[in-house]
Amino acid sequence: MSQKKEIISTLNNLIETLKDGQEGFKQSAGGVDDPQLKTLFDTLSLQRSQFAGELQSEVVNMGEPDPEDSSSATGAMHRAWINIKSAVTNHDRHAILAEAERGEDAAVDAYDKAMEEELPAPIREIVRRQSTEVKRAHDKIRSLRDATAQT
C-alpha cells in the first residue's frame, strides 16, 4: 500500500472511531438524568463530530473524495450495550460512565496507534491535538465514574 493510502486509511480509522464516540455520547446523554452529565456527554458528542469533520477534510485534501462517514460495527454494538445497560440499570450513572469510559479506552488506543504511523507534519499536529482532547475526556469520565462508585 502506498504511503498516501496508508495515511488515508489511518485517518478513516480515526473518523470511524470518532463517529462511534459521537453516537455513543449521544446515546449516553439520553441515558442519564443528571443535567450536568447530559451536558458533558452532549458536548463530547459534538466535539467528536467536529474532530471527524476535520479529519474528513484532510482525507479529501489528500485526493480521496469519499472519506469515512459512519461508525463501525463494533461501535454499533457498544451503543447497543449502553442502551441495554441504561435500560436494565434504570439510568444507573455509574454503569453508563463505566461504559462511556470503555468506549474512550478504544478511542485513546486508536489515537495512540495513529501516532505511531508516519503522518505528514500538519496532519500529525491535528491528530496530536485531538488525541490530547480525547485523553482529557477519558480521564474526566474515569474520574466521574470513580466518584460515583464511592457514593
Backbone as CSV, one residue per row, in Angstrom:
resi,resn,N_x,N_y,N_z,CA_x,CA_y,CA_z,C_x,C_y,C_z
1,MET,0.847,-1.177,0.000,0.000,0.000,0.000,0.891,1.238,0.000
2,SER,0.540,2.223,-0.808,1.336,3.438,-0.862,1.200,4.205,0.451
3,GLN,2.168,5.072,0.715,2.132,5.837,1.964,0.871,6.705,2.030
4,LYS,0.481,7.277,0.891,-0.721,8.114,0.856,-1.956,7.297,1.248
5,LYS,-2.068,6.080,0.704,-3.209,5.217,1.039,-3.184,4.825,2.511
6,GLU,-1.990,4.590,3.059,-1.866,4.245,4.475,-2.317,5.406,5.355
7,ILE,-1.949,6.622,4.980,-2.352,7.806,5.747,-3.872,7.952,5.697
8,ILE,-4.443,7.799,4.517,-5.900,7.902,4.364,-6.586,6.816,5.186
9,SER,-6.041,5.613,5.162,-6.606,4.512,5.946,-6.551,4.826,7.445
10,THR,-5.421,5.348,7.903,-5.267,5.727,9.310,-6.301,6.784,9.693
11,LEU,-6.457,7.798,8.840,-7.427,8.860,9.129,-8.855,8.326,9.102
12,ASN,-9.156,7.465,8.139,-10.502,6.883,8.073,-10.807,6.036,9.311
13,ASN,-9.802,5.330,9.828,-9.994,4.561,11.063,-10.318,5.486,12.232
14,LEU,-9.612,6.621,12.299,-9.895,7.583,13.362,-11.293,8.180,13.196
15,ILE,-11.670,8.475,11.963,-13.010,9.025,11.708,-14.069,8.050,12.196
16,GLU,-13.889,6.785,11.890,-14.833,5.753,12.329,-14.915,5.719,13.857
17,THR,-13.767,5.783,14.504,-13.716,5.798,15.969,-14.424,7.032,16.519
18,LEU,-14.194,8.177,15.876,-14.841,9.411,16.316,-16.353,9.344,16.135
19,LYS,-16.787,8.748,15.035,-18.230,8.588,14.808,-18.828,7.659,15.866
20,ASP,-18.080,6.616,16.242,-18.513,5.739,17.334,-18.716,6.559,18.607
21,GLY,-17.730,7.383,18.923,-17.806,8.207,20.123,-18.942,9.208,20.059
22,GLN,-19.112,9.818,18.893,-20.197,10.779,18.712,-21.539,10.133,19.037
23,GLU,-21.782,8.970,18.465,-23.045,8.274,18.691,-23.144,7.718,20.117
24,GLY,-22.035,7.210,20.626,-22.027,6.666,21.983,-22.343,7.737,23.019
25,PHE,-21.739,8.923,22.865,-22.016,10.008,23.806,-23.449,10.511,23.657
26,LYS,-23.943,10.523,22.431,-25.332,10.933,22.207,-26.277,9.976,22.934
27,GLN,-26.026,8.670,22.798,-26.833,7.664,23.482,-26.693,7.790,25.003
28,SER,-25.469,8.024,25.449,-25.225,8.160,26.888,-25.969,9.366,27.453
29,ALA,-25.987,10.467,26.713,-26.698,11.667,27.169,-28.174,11.372,27.384
30,GLY,-28.736,10.513,26.544,-30.134,10.145,26.685,-30.386,9.179,27.820
31,GLY,-29.333,8.597,28.386,-29.493,7.589,29.426,-29.245,8.093,30.831
32,VAL,-28.992,9.398,30.958,-28.726,9.949,32.294,-29.762,11.004,32.648
33,ASP,-30.032,11.110,33.940,-30.975,12.107,34.428,-30.269,13.377,34.902
34,ASP,-28.978,13.279,35.173,-28.185,14.399,35.683,-27.936,15.410,34.556
35,PRO,-28.433,16.661,34.700,-28.267,17.662,33.636,-26.804,17.985,33.325
36,GLN,-25.943,17.996,34.346,-24.528,18.289,34.101,-23.863,17.172,33.292
37,LEU,-24.174,15.938,33.624,-23.606,14.806,32.901,-24.157,14.759,31.472
38,LYS,-25.431,15.053,31.328,-26.037,15.116,29.996,-25.331,16.171,29.151
39,THR,-25.068,17.336,29.741,-24.367,18.409,29.023,-22.964,17.963,28.626
40,LEU,-22.264,17.284,29.535,-20.917,16.786,29.221,-20.971,15.827,28.044
41,PHE,-21.894,14.862,28.093,-21.992,13.897,27.002,-22.373,14.578,25.688
42,ASP,-23.298,15.525,25.729,-23.672,16.261,24.512,-22.484,17.038,23.945
43,THR,-21.718,17.663,24.838,-20.537,18.427,24.423,-19.500,17.515,23.774
44,LEU,-19.271,16.356,24.379,-18.285,15.422,23.823,-18.766,14.837,22.499
45,SER,-20.063,14.615,22.358,-20.611,14.137,21.080,-20.343,15.162,19.979
46,LEU,-20.600,16.429,20.284,-20.347,17.496,19.317,-18.861,17.603,18.994
47,GLN,-18.022,17.499,20.013,-16.577,17.554,19.798,-16.128,16.459,18.841
48,ARG,-16.628,15.226,19.052,-16.233,14.112,18.193,-16.688,14.339,16.759
49,SER,-17.864,14.931,16.587,-18.358,15.258,15.253,-17.428,16.270,14.579
50,GLN,-17.015,17.276,15.329,-16.108,18.289,14.782,-14.749,17.686,14.426
51,PHE,-14.229,16.827,15.303,-12.949,16.169,15.031,-13.046,15.316,13.768
52,ALA,-14.148,14.577,13.630,-14.327,13.738,12.442,-14.364,14.610,11.192
53,GLY,-15.078,15.718,11.254,-15.146,16.633,10.108,-13.781,17.173,9.721
54,GLU,-12.983,17.469,10.716,-11.630,17.972,10.476,-10.795,16.914,9.741
55,LEU,-10.888,15.669,10.182,-10.119,14.599,9.531,-10.692,14.270,8.157
56,GLN,-12.010,14.341,8.012,-12.614,14.113,6.700,-12.089,15.138,5.693
57,SER,-11.937,16.381,6.110,-11.384,17.419,5.229,-9.964,17.079,4.805
58,GLU,-9.181,16.559,5.734,-7.803,16.173,5.404,-7.781,15.032,4.392
59,VAL,-8.679,14.067,4.552,-8.759,12.945,3.612,-9.112,13.466,2.217
60,VAL,-10.076,14.364,2.142,-10.458,14.952,0.857,-9.280,15.727,0.260
61,ASN,-8.566,16.486,1.088,-7.396,17.240,0.622,-6.306,16.329,0.074
62,MET,-6.284,15.082,0.541,-5.286,14.123,0.052,-5.742,13.438,-1.235
63,GLY,-6.921,13.817,-1.727,-7.370,13.293,-3.010,-8.388,12.177,-2.931
64,GLU,-8.850,11.835,-1.724,-9.872,10.796,-1.566,-11.221,11.498,-1.411
65,PRO,-12.069,11.441,-2.439,-13.318,12.204,-2.394,-14.374,11.661,-1.424
66,ASP,-14.219,10.422,-0.965,-15.220,9.814,-0.093,-14.603,9.336,1.219
67,PRO,-14.347,10.269,2.147,-13.808,9.833,3.438,-14.854,9.046,4.212
68,GLU,-14.406,8.314,5.196,-15.306,7.558,6.068,-16.359,8.505,6.635
69,ASP,-17.597,8.033,6.736,-18.642,8.898,7.294,-19.610,8.157,8.203
70,SER,-19.212,6.970,8.641,-20.103,6.214,9.529,-19.299,5.567,10.643
71,SER,-20.017,5.061,11.626,-19.372,4.382,12.742,-19.142,2.918,12.374
72,SER,-18.417,2.244,13.225,-18.074,0.841,12.972,-19.152,-0.093,13.503
73,ALA,-19.093,-1.339,13.084,-19.997,-2.354,13.634,-19.733,-2.525,15.124
74,THR,-18.458,-2.455,15.517,-18.103,-2.552,16.924,-18.742,-1.406,17.694
75,GLY,-18.702,-0.197,17.109,-19.317,0.955,17.758,-20.808,0.774,17.912
76,ALA,-21.448,0.200,16.910,-22.891,-0.040,16.977,-23.193,-1.012,18.117
77,MET,-22.347,-2.013,18.271,-22.549,-2.962,19.362,-22.329,-2.286,20.712
78,HIS,-21.337,-1.393,20.784,-21.068,-0.680,22.028,-22.260,0.196,22.407
79,ARG,-22.832,0.907,21.423,-24.003,1.737,21.704,-25.177,0.885,22.166
80,ALA,-25.324,-0.292,21.570,-26.402,-1.190,21.994,-26.191,-1.593,23.449
81,TRP,-24.948,-1.840,23.819,-24.645,-2.201,25.198,-24.993,-1.050,26.134
82,ILE,-24.678,0.178,25.743,-25.038,1.339,26.567,-26.553,1.392,26.731
83,ASN,-27.290,1.180,25.649,-28.756,1.205,25.725,-29.275,0.134,26.670
84,ILE,-28.747,-1.073,26.524,-29.174,-2.182,27.373,-28.824,-1.870,28.825
85,LYS,-27.602,-1.431,29.022,-27.135,-1.145,30.370,-27.991,-0.070,31.021
86,SER,-28.299,1.003,30.282,-29.083,2.082,30.888,-30.514,1.632,31.149
87,ALA,-31.071,0.806,30.283,-32.435,0.319,30.495,-32.500,-0.625,31.689
88,VAL,-31.556,-1.543,31.743,-31.566,-2.550,32.795,-31.257,-1.927,34.157
89,THR,-30.359,-1.005,34.173,-29.922,-0.438,35.446,-30.689,0.826,35.811
90,ASN,-31.761,1.102,35.065,-32.614,2.244,35.381,-31.820,3.552,35.427
91,HIS,-31.097,3.791,34.372,-30.304,5.018,34.239,-29.231,5.130,35.319
92,ASP,-28.583,4.025,35.605,-27.525,3.969,36.614,-26.320,4.769,36.117
93,ARG,-26.064,5.876,36.776,-24.994,6.800,36.387,-23.634,6.096,36.320
94,HIS,-23.322,5.295,37.339,-22.027,4.615,37.355,-21.887,3.658,36.177
95,ALA,-22.929,2.889,35.886,-22.864,1.920,34.788,-22.679,2.636,33.444
96,ILE,-23.382,3.738,33.246,-23.251,4.481,31.987,-21.864,5.090,31.871
97,LEU,-21.349,5.651,32.962,-19.993,6.206,32.939,-18.958,5.114,32.676
98,ALA,-19.160,3.935,33.254,-18.226,2.823,33.026,-18.214,2.432,31.552
99,GLU,-19.394,2.400,30.934,-19.465,2.071,29.508,-18.855,3.179,28.650
100,ALA,-19.100,4.421,29.028,-18.506,5.542,28.287,-16.984,5.485,28.388
101,GLU,-16.482,5.132,29.563,-15.030,5.019,29.713,-14.479,3.900,28.841
102,ARG,-15.227,2.815,28.758,-14.780,1.701,27.916,-14.676,2.152,26.455
103,GLY,-15.651,2.925,26.009,-15.595,3.480,24.663,-14.406,4.408,24.485
104,GLU,-14.123,5.201,25.517,-12.983,6.112,25.453,-11.651,5.369,25.463
105,ASP,-11.609,4.214,26.134,-10.395,3.391,26.084,-10.064,3.048,24.630
106,ALA,-11.091,2.689,23.866,-10.891,2.341,22.457,-10.435,3.553,21.660
107,ALA,-10.979,4.725,21.959,-10.582,5.942,21.240,-9.132,6.304,21.544
108,VAL,-8.748,6.234,22.806,-7.362,6.532,23.181,-6.421,5.569,22.463
109,ASP,-6.787,4.291,22.431,-5.971,3.285,21.755,-5.844,3.588,20.256
110,ALA,-6.945,3.982,19.621,-6.913,4.303,18.185,-5.988,5.483,17.913
111,TYR,-6.032,6.483,18.766,-5.144,7.638,18.584,-3.690,7.272,18.847
112,ASP,-3.444,6.444,19.852,-2.070,6.002,20.114,-1.506,5.274,18.899
113,LYS,-2.322,4.406,18.292,-1.870,3.679,17.094,-1.624,4.637,15.934
114,ALA,-2.496,5.623,15.770,-2.324,6.591,14.680,-1.030,7.391,14.862
115,MET,-0.697,7.706,16.105,0.519,8.483,16.364,1.780,7.676,16.079
116,GLU,1.660,6.351,15.983,2.806,5.509,15.638,3.068,5.517,14.134
117,GLU,2.076,5.961,13.353,2.204,5.991,11.896,3.024,7.201,11.447
118,GLU,3.576,7.092,10.244,4.285,8.225,9.664,3.260,9.126,8.989
119,LEU,2.947,10.223,9.666,1.975,11.175,9.150,2.681,12.476,8.798
120,PRO,2.225,13.152,7.741,2.802,14.455,7.421,2.620,15.405,8.611
121,ALA,3.556,16.334,8.782,3.561,17.213,9.962,2.220,17.902,10.233
122,PRO,1.543,18.497,9.239,0.279,19.170,9.572,-0.802,18.193,10.062
123,ILE,-0.846,17.022,9.478,-1.834,16.016,9.897,-1.448,15.474,11.270
124,ARG,-0.167,15.233,11.488,0.309,14.744,12.783,-0.097,15.724,13.885
125,GLU,0.000,17.020,13.602,-0.357,18.019,14.607,-1.849,17.974,14.926
126,ILE,-2.677,17.799,13.911,-4.127,17.670,14.130,-4.412,16.441,14.983
127,VAL,-3.815,15.312,14.627,-4.035,14.060,15.348,-3.538,14.191,16.794
128,ARG,-2.392,14.839,16.979,-1.848,15.020,18.336,-2.787,15.889,19.180
129,ARG,-3.279,16.970,18.615,-4.194,17.865,19.333,-5.477,17.125,19.711
130,GLN,-6.036,16.401,18.741,-7.255,15.643,19.016,-6.998,14.559,20.064
131,SER,-5.872,13.898,19.967,-5.521,12.853,20.916,-5.474,13.405,22.340
132,THR,-4.895,14.579,22.498,-4.827,15.218,23.810,-6.228,15.449,24.371
133,GLU,-7.138,15.924,23.532,-8.515,16.185,23.969,-9.263,14.882,24.285
134,VAL,-9.035,13.850,23.484,-9.673,12.554,23.729,-9.183,11.984,25.066
135,LYS,-7.892,12.088,25.326,-7.352,11.597,26.598,-7.896,12.412,27.768
136,ARG,-8.053,13.710,27.572,-8.618,14.561,28.623,-10.057,14.122,28.930
137,ALA,-10.839,13.863,27.890,-12.224,13.416,28.073,-12.256,12.061,28.786
138,HIS,-11.366,11.161,28.378,-11.281,9.844,29.008,-11.038,9.990,30.508
139,ASP,-10.067,10.814,30.862,-9.711,10.980,32.266,-10.848,11.617,33.059
140,LYS,-11.565,12.553,32.457,-12.712,13.190,33.117,-13.806,12.154,33.384
141,ILE,-14.098,11.347,32.371,-15.128,10.318,32.530,-14.712,9.297,33.581
142,ARG,-13.444,8.910,33.564,-12.951,7.952,34.559,-13.078,8.527,35.965
143,SER,-12.731,9.792,36.152,-12.822,10.378,37.490,-14.278,10.495,37.932
144,LEU,-15.185,10.815,37.001,-16.610,10.857,37.338,-17.112,9.457,37.705
145,ARG,-16.664,8.460,36.937,-17.057,7.073,37.239,-16.556,6.661,38.613
146,ASP,-15.296,6.978,38.896,-14.718,6.625,40.189,-15.469,7.322,41.331
147,ALA,-15.871,8.569,41.116,-16.589,9.322,42.144,-17.964,8.701,42.403
148,THR,-18.608,8.187,41.340,-19.928,7.592,41.534,-19.825,6.227,42.210
149,ALA,-18.693,5.581,42.101,-18.508,4.272,42.744,-18.424,4.418,44.256
150,GLN,-18.023,5.605,44.696,-17.829,5.825,46.112,-19.069,6.389,46.807
151,THR,-20.110,6.691,46.032,-21.310,7.269,46.654,-22.356,6.221,46.920
